[in-house]
Amino acid sequence: MGANVQKLSHLFALVVIALLACSAHGQRISDRNVLSAMETELQRAMSALSTQPDPPFYLSYEVTDSYQASVAAMFGEISSTSQSSGTYFDIDLRVGEPNMDNTHVVPRRTFPNIHIGSLANKESIRNALWLLTDRAFKQATEQLVNVRTKSEIQIDSDGPALDLAPGVKVSHSELERPPEFSREDWEKRLRRVSAVFKGHLDLLSGSARAFVTKSNRYFVNSESSKIQSTELMYTVILSAGSRADDGANLNVSKLFHARRPAGLPSDKELTQTAEEIVTSVIDLRNAPNVEPYTGPAILSGRASGVLFHEILGHRLEGHRLKQASDAQTFKDKVNQSVLPASMSVVFDPQQTKFGNIDLIGSYAFDNEGIAGQRVQVIENGVLKRFLLGRSTLPEPRFRASNGHGRKAVGYNPVSRQSNLIVEVEDPYTAEELEAQLIELIKERDLEYGLYFDDIIGGYTITTRNLPNSFTVRPVIVYKIYQDGTRELVRGVDLIGTPLAVFDSVIAAADDMAVFNGQCGAESGNVPVSAIAPSMLVGQIEVQRTSRSRTILPILPPPEA
């Protein structure tokens, strides 16, 4: 899931610390001493570089200390186990002025930085930051020259925007929680769950995987902010695949995310989910391919959540409105109606759960040291705001960050989505929504409409020199006939353009559902969530999906 856009050069100096043994985490110095070493080196660097012709006016260090362990099983047997850890250093160094610094929109060069080290002592931390700061400063001054000589290429003539909006001093510290992950226990559990896939000769794959990922993040900047945060995420993935007689690959997966092990499904629930996956894959093998179609459709909550993420969310990320290459779909639609008046859209990184489901798009502070904020981008169908990091827009009301400057390790932060929530006034029930679909089918004298039940993700194109379109890739799709009967079909992609789809939204149900996933864009993969209800769309378009022509295996599986 994510925007298919041109990748920007990495601004930040990335230090990839060699994978360490788990015992190395026991040798780490305290969180307080890590922050102290970072702060000491930052102050020294700012002081030492202050005599340069173009001294830094801003500097931040971010250190991410990560650990991951995983277990995977296939057809009832353990297929792999792994554990690894690493430490990564990111630097954001700005020269020039807040309204035009070295990160201004010009072609940028990349200077990869590789350094082996650890968090074992203050000296190793300061030494790594010293070397990286020196290289980052040289890169930044070169970029600033390019900015000044090419400033005439800037396309935004609406007024002054900021490359770095003011921040506030922040002090934040969280208690570190050790991961609760017993390899032996998970091996037993995944053997049992993945054994559900065994014995089904139609399946070419059937796996169960469990991960735990822990990230300790340390952030300091020249505005005197100090942030230490810990993130734990537990993930279970159940997946099975087959191939149809016509060569089409068929894969069905279910993912579960939780901040604590207790938030994951029980073994009984995982086994039941695995059995449902088997049924779905086998049914898909026997399902007919759907022909190209335009007409009314219902998207389940998960499907409409991904649709809103792709066709709306990416186009509300503020940094795109400063790029000449971007289509800027909603730039001139502030205070205009873009959705039915019954619908509002919010991005809220502060919301950590929806019901009993953990939202992986939540965070306390973004990667620019700004607190994550609830942003109501659409109120009663009317566009009001954009998502902003510290790179802001010319309008006075859009000249401050709202805590959405995000990135993966090694990338420069840009405005990105967090937890997208679609709110609906006076929704229908799911049954009433389906009745409206059937009524539309009859009114238009169509044979059937479509129901998109489950999806695997999607992508969108936002650049101006390409069709401003999106693609959502469903897994489970049904034809709904005039008498209400359903028929499972396969081989279809949901496609279209954003404004056309929004104009066709008719109604929504009260069955809110959550999609958790990774979104890939200019600043790397970041975790996001989308919470939305089922929606009735008056006009959608689908096309046949691309598929493999590989023939089925000639030999039967060994267990046959």
Helices and strands as residue ranges (DSSP letters): E 2-3, E 15-16, G 22-27, H 31-49, E 56-74, E 77-97, E 100-101, H 122-149, G 151-153, E 171-173, H 183-194, G 195-197, E 205-221, E 226-243, E 249-258, G 261-263, H 267-286, E 293-299, H 301-311, G 313-316, G 318-322, E 343-347, E 353-354, E 357-358, E 375-379, E 382-383, G 396-398, E 405-406, E 414-415, E 419-424, H 430-443, E 448-460, E 470-481, E 486-489, E 492-496, H 498-504, E 505-508, E 513-521, E 524-532, E 535-544
